[in-house]
Amino acid sequence: MKCPACGSCEHQILKSKGKLTKELLLKCEECGNVYRETMESPRPMEVRIIISKFDESLKKWASFKPDEILEVGDVLEIGDERVRITSLENKRNARVMESMVEDLISIWAVSVDIPARVGVSVDLHGRVLSRKVELDRDFTFKVGDVVKMGRTIFRIKTIKTLERRMRRGFAYADVTKRVYGIPVSERRYDYDLTMNVVT
């Protein structure tokens, strides 16, 4: 927007009203001229969002402003459900960490209103015990924890999160994909996942 008196683009917004069409009262910072401008706000656009709920995926549509920036990890309200963005697919069919909405064709997300489902693999010296457990999203796994699962007691050696493999530290179930362990002969354990096993 240019000042009609001097052509400067430097201005101060004195007043703004309206949603889709904004009526602005501006003051030129060069010459002090006060003038009005009308500006069209971009109309919301519909974007496909694919929401994972364990073994099923639901396809929905959501409205966003075209110039809004979304990034992986953002939590969105879709209807009456909260979801976390896990991936963004742009118009070049590339997966990106962040993007303006107008460049997107799909948003991939996971519901955060349901428990987290985490894979557990225990190496039984050549044979692997593999199970899935459902836990509160704020449940914490820590490398070195001794865990009971059924008749097996194991120590966590590695945690695979959405972003990396960890051989030290801890991670919340919310971001944990899989926990890897090795059996131990200890009788004491930090927690029991037996009742949380789903497969």
C-alpha positions in Angstrom: 0.0 0.0 0.0 1.3 3.4 -1.0 0.5 6.8 0.4 -1.6 8.7 -2.2 0.2 11.9 -1.3 3.9 11.0 -1.4 4.0 7.3 -2.6 5.8 6.0 0.5 5.1 2.4 1.6 5.9 3.2 5.2 2.8 3.6 7.3 1.3 3.1 10.7 -2.1 1.3 11.2 -4.4 3.6 13.2 -7.6 1.5 13.0 -8.6 -1.9 11.5 -12.0 -3.4 11.3 -13.6 -6.3 9.5 -12.7 -10.0 9.1 -12.8 -11.1 5.4 -12.5 -7.5 4.2 -10.4 -5.3 6.4 -10.9 -1.5 6.3 -7.7 0.2 7.4 -7.1 3.7 8.6 -3.4 4.4 7.9 -1.0 7.3 8.6 2.0 7.8 6.3 5.3 7.9 8.3 6.9 10.0 5.6 4.5 12.9 5.2 1.9 12.3 7.9 -1.0 12.0 5.5 -4.0 9.9 6.9 -5.8 7.7 4.4 -8.1 4.7 4.1 -7.4 1.4 2.4 -9.5 -1.8 1.9 -7.7 -5.1 2.0 -9.1 -8.5 1.2 -8.1 -11.2 3.7 -7.4 -14.6 2.1 -10.3 -16.9 2.3 -9.8 -20.1 4.3 -9.0 -23.2 2.3 -9.8 -26.8 2.9 -7.0 -29.3 3.4 -7.2 -33.0 3.7 -6.1 -34.4 7.1 -5.4 -38.1 7.6 -5.7 -39.1 11.3 -4.2 -42.3 12.6 -5.9 -44.1 15.4 -3.9 -47.3 15.9 -4.7 -49.6 13.0 -7.2 -47.3 11.2 -6.9 -44.0 9.4 -9.7 -41.5 9.2 -9.8 -38.9 6.4 -11.2 -35.5 7.3 -11.1 -32.0 5.9 -10.1 -28.9 7.9 -10.1 -25.1 7.2 -7.0 -23.0 7.5 -5.9 -19.6 6.3 -3.7 -20.1 3.2 -0.8 -18.0 4.7 -0.9 -20.0 8.0 2.3 -21.9 8.7 2.0 -25.5 10.1 4.8 -27.7 11.3 5.3 -31.3 12.5 4.6 -31.5 16.2 1.8 -28.9 16.2 -1.4 -29.9 18.0 -4.6 -29.0 16.1 -8.3 -29.1 17.2 -10.2 -31.0 14.5 -13.9 -31.0 15.4 -13.9 -32.3 19.0 -10.6 -34.1 18.7 -7.0 -33.0 19.3 -4.4 -34.3 16.9 -0.6 -33.9 16.5 0.9 -33.4 13.1 3.3 -36.2 12.2 4.0 -35.3 8.6 3.1 -32.6 6.0 2.8 -33.4 2.3 3.3 -30.5 -0.1 2.2 -30.1 -3.8 5.5 -31.5 -5.0 4.6 -34.8 -3.2 7.5 -34.2 -0.8 7.3 -34.7 3.0 8.4 -31.5 4.8 8.8 -30.4 8.5 6.9 -27.1 8.0 4.9 -25.4 5.3 2.4 -22.7 4.4 -1.1 -24.2 4.1 -1.5 -23.0 0.5 1.4 -25.3 -0.5 -0.1 -28.5 1.2 -2.1 -31.3 -0.2 -2.2 -33.5 2.9 -1.6 -33.3 6.7 -0.8 -36.5 8.5 -1.6 -36.6 12.2 -2.2 -38.9 15.1 -5.0 -38.5 17.7 -3.7 -37.4 21.1 -7.1 -38.1 22.8 -6.5 -41.9 22.9 -3.7 -43.8 24.6 -0.3 -44.2 23.0 0.5 -47.6 21.4 4.2 -48.5 21.7 6.0 -51.5 20.3 8.2 -53.6 22.7 10.8 -56.0 21.3 12.9 -58.2 23.6 15.8 -60.2 22.1 15.6 -63.7 23.6 19.0 -64.8 22.2 17.9 -65.5 18.6 14.2 -65.3 19.1 12.4 -61.9 19.4 9.4 -61.4 21.7 7.4 -58.6 20.1 4.3 -57.0 21.6 2.4 -53.7 21.6 1.3 -51.9 24.7 -1.1 -49.1 25.3 -0.2 -46.4 27.8 -1.0 -42.9 28.9 0.8 -40.5 26.6 2.8 -39.0 29.5 4.1 -42.5 30.6 8.0 -42.3 30.7 10.4 -45.0 29.4 14.0 -44.7 30.5 17.0 -46.5 29.1 18.1 -48.9 31.9 14.6 -49.5 33.4 13.9 -53.1 34.4 10.4 -54.0 33.1 8.1 -57.0 33.6 5.9 -58.1 30.7 4.1 -61.4 31.2 6.8 -63.9 32.4 9.6 -61.9 30.8 11.7 -59.4 32.8 14.0 -57.3 30.6 16.2 -54.2 30.7 15.5 -51.4 28.2 18.6 -50.9 26.0 17.3 -48.6 23.3 14.3 -46.4 22.7 13.2 -45.5 19.2 11.2 -42.2 19.1 9.6 -40.4 16.2 12.9 -38.6 15.6 15.8 -40.8 16.7 17.2 -43.8 18.5 18.2 -43.3 22.1 20.7 -45.3 24.1 20.6 -42.9 27.0 17.9 -40.8 28.7 14.1 -41.1 28.6 11.2 -40.5 26.4 7.4 -40.1 26.8 5.1 -42.8 25.4 3.6 -40.1 23.3 6.7 -39.9 21.1 8.0 -43.5 21.5 7.6 -45.9 18.5 9.4 -48.9 20.0 11.4 -50.0 23.0 14.1 -52.6 22.7 15.3 -54.8 25.6 17.3 -57.8 26.7 16.2 -60.3 29.3 17.7 -60.1 32.8 17.6 -62.6 35.7 16.6 -60.0 38.2 13.4 -60.5 40.2 12.8 -56.8 41.0 11.5 -54.5 38.3 10.6 -50.8 37.9 7.1 -51.4 36.4 4.9 -54.1 35.0 3.4 -53.7 31.5 1.6 -57.1 31.5 -1.9 -55.5 31.8 -1.1 -53.0 29.0 -0.3 -55.6 26.3 -2.7 -55.5 23.4 -1.0 -57.8 20.8 
